[in-house]
Amino acid sequence: NILRHKAGGGDKDLFEDCSVIEFGCGIGNLGLLIAGVARRVVITDANLLCLKIAENSVRVNSPVDAYGRSNVEVLPYLFGDPLLDGVPRRFDVVVAADVIYSMEIVEHFWNGVQARLKPGGLVLIGNQTRIAEAADELYSIGTRLGYELTDLCTGCGEFASVVVGSFTPLSLLIGRRPLS
């Protein structure tokens, strides 16, 4: 409900009838959850073992249409690496959960968002802050690109740390890509 409100979706599900790409899908659980309401979901990762597990999970757990076709596709993708860029299109929503592990990846991450998100599209970033400077840079670059980012976990404090099972701060940033 909070996500719907912050995204301006009202009663509409945040991902309803959207094309969604997930960066850093791991074994694909989040993408499969989103696939229950989204029109199309592409889950991506740079780790080929994770992609193999995600492919098996999609085969077993993905929703299918009347013809037995899944709305989930699994592709290799690493921000800014043309060798691992099998993603040919833009999406309504970019989702990334826990993909920022160093300062070096932050700019590449935003380049990936810019390359894959349609103008006016929504970005949703779940970030477990390991390096404070990387979290600051994530927010700074996003706002410099024109995204109005809101941290939905502001004020969550210790509760968020307990939920993720660690003592590092958690942020859940949401924002829209500017139309121009």
Salt bridges, closest charged atoms under 4 A:
ASP13 OD2 - ARG4 NH2 3.87
ASP17 OD1 - ARG39 NE 3.62
ASP65 OD2 - ARG69 NE 2.97
GLU73 OE1 - ARG40 NH2 3.24
GLU73 OE1 - ARG89 NH2 2.71
ASP85 OD2 - ARG116 NH2 2.68
ASP92 OD2 - ARG39 NH2 3.24
ASP92 OD1 - LYS118 NZ 3.19
ASP98 OD1 - ARG130 NH1 2.64
